[in-house]
Amino acid sequence: MIRVKFYYHEKQLSGFQLRGHAESGPYGQDIVCAAVSMLTINTINSIEELAGIDPGDFQQYYANQKDGGDIKFKLTAAQAQDERVALLLASFKLGIKTTAEQYKDFITIKN
């Protein structure tokens, strides 16, 4: 099960954490894992490339590259208030929420 938690700073979405594995199919064929991974990687890359925020400036970023299934991403309050960042994070949340609705046996969202 993938567990998703969203972080806020004064009601402004400022990051997220994902833990666990979907285990909806064999390794390499798990479409739920692939969808969540793509949403996550694309969001972080877009914040870097399209909003121009250097990864070294993220408030917190941790990804378990070896085992997978664990990523934590947080921005500062000022970064999260940037209109481009806010839109990208809102898009990520919408994508995760939609995926979780379709695959509720494999994804849970906290808060």
N, C-alpha and C positions, 0 to 999 in steps of 0.2 A: 504494500500500500504506500502510495506517495502522500506524504503529509505536507501541506502548504500552509505557511503562516505569513501574513502580511504585516509590515511595520509601518507605523504612522508617526508623524511629528505634528502635533496640534491639528489632527484630522486630515493632514496631507500625506498621501501615500509616499513612503520614503524608502521602501525596500521589501525584501521577501526572503523567506527561507524555505527550502525544499529538502525533505528527508525521506529516505526509503526508496523502494523500487516498486513499480507497478505489478510486475510479475503477471502480466496479462497474456503472455505468450513466451515461446522459447527465446533465449538470448539471440539478438539480431533480428527477431521478428516481432518484437513487442511494440505494437503501434502506439500504445498509450505512453510508454517511455519515450519513444521517438518524438511524439507530439509535444510532450512536456519539455523535453531536452531542447527541441528546436525553438519553442517559445522563449525559453530561458536564455539560451545562448544568443538568440537574435536580439532580445531586449537589451542585454548587457552590451553587446557589440554596437547596437544602435545608439545607446546612451553615449558610448565612447565616440563613435564616428559622426553621428548626426547632431548630437548636442555638444560635442567637443569637450567632454569631461575626461580627463586623463585617469586611467585606472588607479594610478598612484594616489589620486585625490579622493577616491571613494572612501567613505567613512569606515566601511568594513566590507571585505570581500574574502570569502573562503570557499574553495571548491576542493573536494576530495577527488583529485584526478585519478588516483590509483584504484579506489574501490567504487567511486561514483555514488550516486544516491544521496549526496549531502552537499548543499550549496547555501551560503548565506551572503546576501548582498544588501548593503545599506548605504544610503547617501546622506549627506549633511542636510539640515533643514533648508539652507539656502539653495543647494543643488536641486532638491526635490521641488522647490517652488518655481524653478525654471519651467516655462510653458511647454517647451519641447520635451523635457524630462517627464513632466506630469502627464503629458499625452502618451508617451511611450510606456510609462508604468501603468496607466489606465488601460491601455491596449493589452498589456501583459495580463493584467488582472481579468479582463474580459475573456481573453483566450483561455486562461486557466479555468475560470468559472464555467465557460461553455464546455470545455473538455471534461471537467468534473461532473457536469450534469449528464453528459453522454456516457461516461464511464465511472459511475458512482461507486462501483465495487473496487475501484483501483486508486481513486484520488479522494482525499478529504481536505477541506479547507477550514482552517481555524480562524475565527474572527471575521 
